[in-house]
Amino acid sequence: MEIKEAKFKVIVKPGSRENKIEGFDSNRKAYIISIRAKPEDNKANIEIVKFLSKRLKKKVRIASGFRSKEKFIKAE
């Protein structure tokens, strides 16, 4: 599954076995992403930015939702 939007919503599942995009939730209009890092000391946020930057080959930042499982991501 590829992400083509510049701004998009993700639902993060921290503490998973591997980093991957699991799919798209059409009800919440968000991509579901599994991340290996635990949700402590900002580790999951850092890992999601690294993972999406490599996957999209663009600079990625979290626009909002730093302390939530639902985040808005901006790709530049």
Number of C-alpha atoms within 10 A of each C-alpha: 9 8 14 9 10 11 15 17 21 22 20 22 20 22 14 14 10 12 18 18 19 12 13 17 12 8 6 11 12 18 21 19 22 21 23 17 20 15 17 10 8 12 14 22 25 13 17 25 18 14 18 21 16 12 13 14 11 13 13 20 19 19 14 13 15 13 11 11 16 18 20 16 21 18 20 12
